[in-house]
Amino acid sequence: MAISFTKSFALPLMLTVCSTIFRFGSSTVYNYPAAFNFGDSNSDTGELVAGKGFSLDLPYGQNYFNTSSSGRFCNGRLIVDFLMDAMDMPYLNAYLDSLGAPNFRKGCNYAAAGSTVLPATATSVSPFSFGVQVNQFLHFKARVLELREGKGGKKLDKYLPAEDYFQKGLYMFDIGQNDLAGAFYSKTLDQILASIPTILAEFESEVQKLYDQGARNFWIHNTGPLGCLAQNVAKFGTDPSKLDEFGCVSSHNQAAKLFNLQLHALCKKLQGQYTDGNVTYIDIYSIKSNLIANYSQLGFEQPIIACCGYGGPPLNYDSRIVCGQTKTLNGTLVTAKGCDDSSKYINWDGIHYTEAANQYVSSQILTGKYSDPPFSDKMPFLLKLKF
């Protein structure tokens, strides 16, 4: 199967102008000098690859970066990349990636694939849980301030944030998916639902650490419809009675919905507590659910099947072989290949979204309709596209 290297794709909403400011609420405009991101593979720009010392093979990264060295679990750009574009800011470098002359003046990315809110265990994919990521940020901030106060600190202006950037910057969060998805391998649905308050208590505790360090602007994504990922459908959706009308695993989506309900309540609580700050909750679940439910009207052809994988329909996903890998299965040498046109697929590798889907999700985030508090209708949020 041939792999398409095209960088353009059709979407119903093609936005070509960039807004360099974000508006939270109806009366205040913020222009952020830097962004600090925390999360999992949905926003990892190379942290896990650098931290664990492995590489992603093509076709990862092929559609925009033309190389797998982007460290992104996608064929191109992530939601966080498009959001950086919208703020007219450079893509965030991974905290642990010391190669390629990283520049952290405009922020830093601590998100690592496989990360959880709860502390990592011996079997965790990533050792970089949310608490570890926050500690990395605290070390980063302390080291930046130390360097800038030393001799020659002025020479670092081009590479490190100014001191006030830590207070004025935007703190972005997209984490929690792995706490839920991973738990289904060993726990019942009732046990998973009962664990959500513990997960969110840990999340709140770490956010409080950032607030105590001067962070004031918080941008919090909820988690998406886990039951619509090919990986989860392949493992937990073999019984048709466990699937909803869109072919998604009902139990996984039920857990995601309850998690999001309680996360939203936590954000409302923090909005009341952080009276000198800004806490914005982004309903990623609704955006992604709408995309899956209305995929054909939005220019896509495949809502759940993986673009890059092995096995063919109905899912093109096999947990024994990852995208881009060649391996012997059942005595036959096979390759998990990319599809002909990734712009027609929502799912990239059974777990992560394609660049085309990420672009659509980003465009919807930037309308302001899926945030609490909502963006002002008077300030359109236009997404600059780079081809």
Disulfide bonds with the S-S distance in Angstrom:
Cys228-Cys248 2.06
Cys307-Cys339 1.97
Cys308-Cys323 2.03
